[in-house]
Amino acid sequence: RTIYKLGKARERAHVLAGLAVAVTNIDKIIKLIRAAKDPSTARENLMSQSWPAADVAPMIDLLDEPGRGVIKGKYKLSETQAKAILELRLHRLTGLERDKIGEDLKALGKEIGGYLELLASREKVYQLLRGELVEMKEQFGDARRTTLEEDEFEHDIEDLIQREDMVVTVTDTGYIKRVPLSTYRAQRRGGKGRAGMSTRDEDFVSQVFVVNTHTPVLFFSSIGIVYKLKVYKLPIGTPQARGKALINILPLDEGETITTLMPLPEDEDTWADLFVMFATESGGVRRNRLSDFTNVMANGKIAMKLAIGDRLVRVRTCTEDDDVLLSAAGGKVIRFPISAVRVFEGRTSTGVRGIKLAKGNRVIAMSVLRHVEISVEDREAYLQSRNAVRRLAGGDYTDRDEDKARDKDLAARLNEPRFVDTMANEEFILTITEDGRGKRTSAYEYRISGRGGQGIAGIDVKRGDKKATSIIAAFTVIDADQLIMVSDSGQIIRCSIDQISIVGRPSRGVTLFNTAEGERVVSASRLRDVDNGDKAEGGSNSLTDIPMAGDAEAAAAEPPDETHADQPDA
């Protein structure tokens, strides 16, 4: 510090010495400056001449500058001093100002002398240090107000992760990513949307849901293993990015695929109020408490023990007030209450029989429906009235006045109080076959029976002289949903659910995908709350509207009393 102050004092004294020399030779200085054609010439002329130092010589000697001392009573100005002289204001040439320059120079001389004396004496340096330390002690020597304790960092690293809404996007072939919700700007209805994800020609976005960065997600694999990740651990990307393959995120074995993604409530204390229903290809079902999957290690956890050759088809959360609907590839379906399956305490059991399958048949889908108490007579009457409404909306009653009058009478019964709740709780099942046909059917047409039976016909899979087809997907839908189907040749078609007819349970349905000879539909998925217009530029699905965690694909995160919405099997 003293060395620094000494340097600053010498710099100031150097300038003052030049000014003092200029004041001593003021007339010659002014004459030289007036004769110069520009400031640069004046500065060079000032530096080139030797100026009488007179009584300023002792001060210059005190500066002890190498090569810049007084020689034979004369002193040469430096560039810094010449600049200071040219910048000198006229009022500094008055008598008082000239005296002040001299006084300042003398004061700086004493200050420089004091610094030099201090640096030359070790005893004075220690004395100064001792005095300053005593002063600091007197000023800051009060008792410490804070305490220092040895303790470990007890907070979870998750506490440092910012809570932010994320759009999680999953493709049919198993690519996943998350994008901040703020990236998707709100648009007016009817907009074109923006590119939501870059995919291959044979791939498509199958699931889209909005969750928080701290939301836990369960990943159930085809071999009965469950993995658990928080959303913030998923790869983040741009809306146009393809994402990262799940096989590179989870420790999946060869041939193991993820069949179900299940976002869950952040508060794990509420998991005890929910159940998890498993369904396997062989027709087995099992019910566990969701709280059984609170602690899942990084390498996964056995969710259900499967027999050799069997695979996990679907996992859904449910409550005691729900029903299970199992759909088999051969066209049979069965509906039974959740309570028909006891709660299993372990996770390694194979469960119980949900549906009795014929040889070669397999379960391809499971849906969870609301359990509605309704008598057989009321159910049949309600279905007749609903069918009459649909006939009145699009039927041809030419020369059929009696039929029209009868249908009007049937439709009028829907206003009766007994049918108000029935209509509000009605759900629809979309069933699709591999030859591209499909239909919507009221869930009331699937009567509730006992667990373990052969079931009833869910759709007509017979094709006359041709080989019978099979079901490839079945799930609940609403009118606003969108359907995406993919064939084994890589063709993709997208249509609105409201364009699909509502018909009876055992019917064949209508053509949804006009397949070529030998071509078959291999995958079908439903998107909810998406733009009904054209696809976004780049061939990706439009994300004009994005479903929240309680809708569509993220139905697992809903409270128990909310409306169910199945996630289709792909």
N, C-alpha and C positions, 0 to 999 in steps of 0.2 A: 504493500500500500504506500509506504513512504517513497519507494523508488518510482511508483506511478505518479505520485504528487510532484516529485522532483522533476520528472520529465515534463509534466504539464507546466510547471512554473518556469522551466527553462525555455519552453516554446513561447510562452507569453513574454518573458523577458527579452527573448530574441527579437520579437516584433517591436517591443517598446524601445530597445536599443537603436533599431533602425529609425524609428520615429524621432528619437532624441537627436540622432545625428542629422536628420533632415531639418529639425527645428533650429539646430545650431547653424546650419548652412542654408537657411530658408531662402535667401535671395537668389543664390546660385541654383537651387533646386527649382524654384519657380521659373527662372529664365530658361533652364534646360527643358522643362516640361512644355513651355510655350513654344519653344523652337522645334519640338518634335512634331512630325506629321501625323502620328497615330499613337495610341497607348502602347503598342508593342515596341515601337521605336523608343519611346520615352523610357520604358522599363529596361530595355537593353542599354541605353545610355546611362541610366542610374547605376546599373550593375558594372559597367565598364570603367567607371572613374573611381579614384580613391578620394575619400572625403575626410577632412580634418575631424578627429574625434574629440579634441578639446577636453572638457571635464567629464565626458561620458566614458573615457577610456577605462577608468577603474571598474565601472559596472560591466563593461564588455569583458574585461579580464576575469571577472567573477563567474561569467558564463562558462569559461573554460571550454570553448568549442574548438575542436580540432581544425586547423587551417583557417580559422576565422578570427584570429586575434588582431590587435592594433599593432601595425608595423610602422615604426618611425612617425608615430603620432597620427597616422591615417588608417582609415577603415573602409573595406569594400563591402558594399551591400549585397545581400543574397536576393534570390528571386522572391522569396516570401516577404522580405522587408521592402523590396521595390514595389510589389503589389500593394502592400499596406500603405505606402507613401502615396501612390496614385489614388487610392480609395480614401485618403484622408480628407475630411470635411474642413471647410475654411474656418469654421468657428473654433477648431482645435488649434488655430494659430494665434489666438488671443493670448495675452500674457498669463492669465490664470490657467488656461488649458495647458500652456507650455510648462508651467510650474507643476501642474498635476501629473504630466507625463514623467517628469523627473522624480516626483514623490513616489509614483507607482513603481518606477524602476528601482528606486532605493528600497522600497518595501519588499519587492520581489527578490532583491539581492539579499536582504536579511533572511527571507524565507528559504531561499536556496542554501544559504550558509547554515541555517538550522537543520535542514534535511541532511546536508553533507556531514555535519557534526554528529547527528544521530546515527547515521549509517556507519560512521567510523568508530563508534563506541558500542561494544557488546553490552556493557553495563547499562547504558542509557536505553538500549533496545529492550532489555529485560525489564527495566523500570517502567517503560511505557506499557509493555504487555501486562505487567502486574497491576498497574493502575487501572487499565481498561477492564481486566477480568474482575477486579474488586467492584468496579462500577456496575458491571453486568450482574454480579451477584446481588448487590444491594437492590438493583432494579427488578430482577426476575427471580430472586431467591425465595419466593413464597412456596407454600406446600403444593405438591402436584395434585391437580384436580382429577385427572384420569388415572386409571390403573392399567397396568400391563399384565396380562394373564396368559399362560400357555393353554391353548385350547385348539381343537381341531375344527375345520370348516364343516359344520353340521348341515348345511343347506344342500339340497339336491341340485344338480346341474340344470334340471328342468326349470328351476326358478329363474334362471337367467335367459330362458327362451321366451321371446316376446309372443304374447297371445295375438294371433292374427288369423282371420278367416282364409281358408285355402280351398281351391277347387281341385279335387282329386279326380284324375281321369285315368280310366283303365281300358285297354283295348282287348279285343276278343282273343288275340294271340298272347296276351300276358305282358304287355308293356304298361308301365305305370309312371305317373309324375304328379307333382302338385304345382299349382300356379296361384299366386296371391289373387284373392277375389277382386282387389282393387284394380287389377290389370284389365278386367272386363268392364268396359264402360256400359252404362245403361243405354238401351236403344228403344226407339218407339216400335210399336207393333208393326209387323210387316217389313222390317228391315232385313237386309241380307245377312246380317251377323258378321262374324269374323272367323278366321281359321282357328279351330279349337285344338287341333293336334295333327301332326304329320304322320300318316300311316301308309303302309304298303297297299297295293291294289286289292289284295285279298283280306286285308285287315280292316277293322272299323272300331269306333269307340263304342264300347258296350256298357260302360258304367260311368256316370258323372254324379258326384255329390260334393256338397260344401260342408266342411268340418273345420274345427279349430286346430291349431298347431298342436295342442295338448290332447286332442281326442285319441283314445286308443282304438286300434283297428285289429280285429282278429282275422287271420288268414287260414282257412281250412283247406287242406290238401286232399287229393284224391285217395291217398293211402291212410287217411284218418289221423294225420298230425295237424296240430294247430300251432300257428306262429302269431306273435303279437308285436306290433310296432306302434309307436306314437307317430302322428302325422308328420311331425317335424323331422323325422328320420327318413321320410320318403324323399326321393330325388326331386329337387326343385328345377323348374325349367320355364321356358317361354311358352306362350300359347301355341306357337308353331312347332315346338320341339316334339320329338317322337316319344321321349321318355326313356326309361331304363327297364330292361327285362327283369321280371320278378325272380328268375333263376339266379340273377346276379345280386339280388338283394337278400333273398332268403336261402338258407342251406338246403335246397331241394335236391333229392336224389334223382337219378336218371329215370325218366318216365313219370315222375311225380309232378302233378300240376295243381294249381290253386283253383278250386271249384267255387269257393264262396269268400267274399270279403264282407266283413260285418263291422261297421262303425258302431261304437258303444258309447254310453254316457260317460263323461269324465269322472263323475262321482262314483267310485266303485262300491260305495256303501249301498247304492240303489240296485246293484246287480242281484242281490239276494231276492228281490221281488220278481225277477224275470227267470224264464226257463229257456233252455236251448233244446230244440228238437233236431235229431239227426235222421237222415234217410239214406239207405244204401241201395245199390243196384239190385241186390237179391231180395228186396222187399222188407228188410229189417228197419226198425225205428228204435230210437232211444231218447229218453228225456233226462236232462241233467239241469241242475241249477247253474245259472250264468256265473255265479260266484265261484264255481269250481275252476274257472279259467282266469282267476285273478292273477296268479303267479305263473307266468309262462317264460321259460328260459330262452336264451338266444337261439339255441339249437332246436327249439320247438318242444312240444309236449303231446303225449298221446291223447287224442280226443276221443277216439273210438277204436276198439279192436275189430279188425276186419278179417274175414276168412280169406283163404288163398283164392285169388281171382275176383274177389269182391272189391268194390270201390265206393267211396263216399260220393253221393250225388248232390245233396243239398243240406244246408244247415240254416235254421231260422230261429229267431227269438219268438217267444209266445208267452201267453198267460193261461190260467186255468179256464178262461172264458172263450177260448178259441177252439177251432176244429182243424184237423189235418186233412189235406186232400192229396193223395198219392196218385200219380199218373204213370201207367205202364206203357211201354212201346207198342204192345199189342192192341191198345185201344181201351183197356179196362182202367177204371178209376175207382177209388174207394175213399169215402169220407167218414171220419170217426172223431169223437171228442178228444181233446188233449188229455183229459182226465182218464181216458182208457189206457194210457201208458203211464205206468208208475214212475216215480222219480228215482233214478238210479244214483246211488251214492258213489260208486266207483266210476272210473273212466275207461277201464280196460275190458269191460264186458261188450258182447256183441249186440245187446239189446233184445227186443222181442219182435215177433212177426207183425208187420203192418198190413201186408197184403199177400195173399197166396197166389203165386205166379205159376203159370203153365210152363212147361219145359221150353227153354230158349227165350222166354220173355224176361224183361228187366224193367226196373223202375227208372224213369228218365226225369221226373220232376216231382217236387213237393211244394205245395202252397199252404199258407196258413190263412184260414177264413174266420170271420166273426161267427160265433155261435149264436144263432137266432132261434128262440123258442117259437115254433109255429106248428099248428096242427096240419095233418095231411090234407084235410078238406080246405082249410084256408090257403094253404100253399098252392093247391091245384086251382082254386078260384082266382088267386092273385096272378098266376102264370097265364091263365086264360085271358084275364083282363089286359095284361101287358101285351100279349100277342095280338089282341084285338086293336090296341092302340097303334101298334106297328103296321098292321094291315090297313087301318084307316089312313095312315100317313102315306103309304105308297102303293096300296092295292088298287086293282081295277074292279069296280063294282058295276060294270055295264050289264044291264038286265039281271042284276042281283040285288034288288032292293031289300029283299028279306034278309039276306046275309049282312048287308050294310046296317040295317036297323038292329040286328042282333049284336053286331060288333059294337055299335054305339051304346047299347045297353050294358054290354060287358065292360066297356071302357069307363062308363060312368060309375062303376062300382069302386074304382080306385079312389074316389073321394070319400069313401066310407072310413070312419075312424080306425077300424081294425087294420086297414092297409096303409095308413100313413107311416107308421114306424117300419113296416115291411118294405115299403118303397125306399125309405131313407137308408136302410141297412143293406140294400141289394148290392151284390158284387157280381162281376162278370169274369168268366174264365175264357181265355183265348187258347185254343188248341190248334196246333199246326202239325201237319204230316210231312213226311219227307218228299212226297210228290208235289208239294207246293200248295196244297189245299188247307183251308182253315176256317174257323168259325168262332163266334162269341156265343157263350151260353150263360144264362143266369145261374148263379151258384145255388139257387133254390131247387134247380132240377137235379142236383146231386144230393140225394137223400142221405141222411145220417144213418150209419149202420154200425155194427160191431167191428172191432179191430180184428184183423187176421182173415177176413173173408176174401172171396175171389173178386169182389167188386162188381160194378155194372159198366155197361158200355158208355164210354166217354165221347166217342166219335166212330163213325162207320169207316173202317179201314179196308173193307172189301172193295175190289175193283173189277167185278165181273169175271171175265175169262183171264184177266191179268193177275199177276201175283199181288197179294194183299200188301198194302203199304204199312207204315208204322208211324207212331207219334215221335216227333223229335223235340217238342217243347210244349209246355202248358203253364200258364201263369195268369194272375189277375191283372186286369187292365181297366182304364177309364177312357172316356171318349177323347181326351186331350193328348193321349199317349201317341208315340210314334213307334212303328215296328220296323226293324232292320233284319233282313234275312240274307244268308250267304249260302251259295251252292258249292258242291265239291269241285266245280270248274272255276271257282273264283268270282262268279257273278254276284253282285250285291244289289238288292232292291230295298227301297225305303218307302213306306206308305203310312197314312194316318189310320189309327185304330177305328175312328168313326166311319171309315169307308168299308169296314168289314161287317157283314150281316150278322144279326143276332138270330140264331135258329135254335132248334131243339137239341137236346143232348145226343141222341143217337144218329143225327144226320151227318152227311159227308162234309158239309160246308161249301165254300166257294173257292175259286182259284185265286190264290194270293201271289203265286210265283209260277209263271208259265215256264216250266222246266222243259229242256230238250230231251230227246230220246237218250236214256241212260244217265241223265243228270238227276241229282237229288239234292234237296235242301239239307244242309248239315248243321246249321246254326241259326238261332233266332233270338233276338234281344229286344228289349223294350227301353225306350228313352222317354223320360217324363219332363215336362216343362221345357221343351225345345221349340225353336222356331219352326212353323209349319211351311215356310217358304222353301226356296231353293237351297241347295247346299252352299256353304261358304266357299269362297275362292280357295283353290288349292285342293279341293276334293274332301276336305275334312268336315266333320259335323259342325253345324252352326251352334254357337253357344250364346245366342242372343239372350235367352233366359236360362238361368242355372238353378236346378233344384236344390233346396236347402236340405240339411241333414235329416229332417223329419219326413222327407218326401222320397218317393220312388226307391231308387237303389239303396238309400240309406235308411230304410224303414226300421232297421234293427236298432237304431238309436232313439226310436220314438217311445214315449210313455206308453204303458200298457193299454190305456183307454183310447188311443188314437186309431185312426183308420189304417188298416193294413194295406200294404202295397208290395206285392211280390217282386223279387228280383229274378228275372228270367234266367234260366240255365242256358249257357252258351256251349 
